[in-house]
Amino acid sequence: MCGIVGAVSDRNVVPMLLAGLARLEYRGYDSSGIALNGNQQLDRIRVAGRVADLAARCENSNGTSGIAHTRWATHGIPSEANAHPHLGGDSIMVVHNGIIENHAELKLELQAAGYVFSSETDTEAIAHLIHFEYQRSANLQAAVQAAIPRLRGAFAIGVSCLHEPNLLICARQGSPLVLGLGFGEQFFASDIAALLPLTQRMIYLEEGDLAVVQRAALQIFDINGNSVTRPARTLDVVTDSADLGPYRHYMQKEIFAQPTALADTLAAALKQGFAPELFGNNATDIFSKTTAVRIVACGSSYHAGLVARYWIEEYTGLPVSVDIASEYRYRSGREQDGTLIVAISQSGETADLLAALRSAKERGQVNVLALCNVAHSTLTREADLVSLTHAGIEIGVASTKAFTTQLAALFTLAGALAQSRQTLTSEALAELANWLPRLPAIFNDVFPLETQIEEWSHLLSHYDHALFLGRHTLFPIALEGALKLKEIAYIHAEGYAAGELKHGPLALVDEHMPVIVCAANDELFDKLLSNLREVEARGGKIFLIAEPGCEAAFPYCQHTITLPSITGPLAPIVFTLPLQFLAYHTACRKGTDVDKPRNLAKSVTVE
């Protein structure tokens, strides 16, 4: 879960590398470093700190070839010694995203050969191993190609050699890597965000690829060492996502970007309704033959999948299961033939999810639908069907617009499955479809509630724990609200189905326990009302977010907010917004680092 950037140019690459790292800092921010090649020496600058600290140390640095890294620690504490790039021997520099599982045995072997290790990282073993091979071949490409088969685990690496100053090598296995094509200069990075200010012409490396990067040319070799051609794509991506504008944090900016992101995600559905073709040319055939749905995801995407289960089961009658990817990949058992695997990921590079997807394909005759925010990610390339969200680049680690656009896309999927399988009448489908164009406007109507929610945050910031409650589709939203508060405000929070309250969590409720409740005006409201009475009777402090028509709950609540309108089947999407505001303002009140919460990174590309 680190960010890497490399550049070869006829101009100073330091500003490019630093700007790239700044755009990748959401992937790791406990240390950073840069290595420059030229003038017959390797210049390495590292800091145990943020990219801004590194930039301050690089004011007088220059070079026409270099690699850079921003770190999220997996092996060894955040420190300058553990920061990348790592030096192999006296002439090799390496940056690395991923985990080398056999680094301990490689270290013993290399120490026996005379190499001295100065860090706690697994990456230093890569650097020394490449140097060992370079001593044999005196050719950087050959040395990297010889070293890679010795590495077990996941990696994207960038390599520089003192003796070949105008050349970089990069390679990937299990971690993402993209090449950027310039004019008289070439780049690579672990994410397109790092390269967008430099170029929009990209090549996505395939699993096992190695690239030789020079100013005027690129060469790509597959896992067998054969020269191959990968397609170059010109991306149409907005490049101002890294500009804060008038906002205090990226998370705040991304919260307010949701109406636009939702409108962009739903644009095709607004034109075509719930047409199965939205998901691929063969979607109608696949949907009609689907016998079950299994949703696989991690984190917030998992919560989105839990919401989708309610929609798909209600609209189609299909059995739906939802699995955490890191658990599913290690379970045994065959998949029922005809199962549709719905794999959800913001980045499309989540290691656990990709492993789960590949595992599912081995378990039966299944089809995979990728729901993703990145068009050419590994996930979308390996799937049979694709649903792209259009959240744009999301920089804040805590997901906001990526999550709500996932929900919008999943609602569309539920409608498309129902239309393909003819499980709803045309009138019922039309009624569902009529909600779609209203969603961005409903979000805009909820924004004025931010001031009242900010007042709640002043109270919530004094608590050490919180419970979130919801029923039906709002139960997963309670989970999501609790996750947001944990992620950025560092308050221990748990989400529960309200009916589970008396099966354990009620033991925690007293005057020191705030209980945040989402209440829809639906057939389950009376059941929820009973749960509120249980909390109120034990002195719990209830913060209620409710649709109009839920006034019967107010006497049992200390704090209430009423949404401006009924939200119907889109309730889980709309209720997410006030919970995002609550977590955001509570974190601001506590003075935490909202966009870069401790111990977390945005794209989890390691197991």
Buried (B, 14 or more C-beta within 10 A) or exposed (E): BBBBBBBBBEEBBBEBBBBBBBBBBBBBBBBBBBBBBBEEEBBBBBBBBBBEEBBEBBEEBBBBBBBBBBBBBBBBEBBEBBBBBBBBBEBBBBBBBBBBEBBEEBBEBBEEEEBEBEBEBBBBBBBBBBBBBBEEEEBBBBBBBBBBEBBBBBBBBBBBBBEBBBBBBBBBBBBBBBBBBBEEBBBBBBBBBBBBBBBBBBBBBBBBBBBBBBBEEBEBBBBEEEEEEBEEBEBEBEBEBBEEEEBEBBBBBBBBBBBBBBBBBBEBBEEBBBBBEBBBEEBBEBBEBBEBBBBBBBBBBBBBBBBBBBBBBBBBEBBBEBBBBBEBBEEEEEBBEBBBBBBBBBBBBBBBBBBBBEBBBEBBEBBBBBBBBBBBBBBBBBBBBBBBBBBBBBBBBBBBBBBBBBBBBBBBBBBBBBBBBEBBEEEEBEEBBEBBEBBBEBBEBBBEBBEBBBEBBEBBBEBEEBBBBBBBBBBBBBBBBBBBBBBBBBBEBBBBBBBEBEEEBBEBBEEEBBBBBBBBBBEBBEEBBEBBEBBBEBEBBBBBBBBEEBEEBBEBBBBBBBBBBBBBBBBBBBBBBBBBBBBBBBBBBBEBEBBBBEEBBBBBBBB
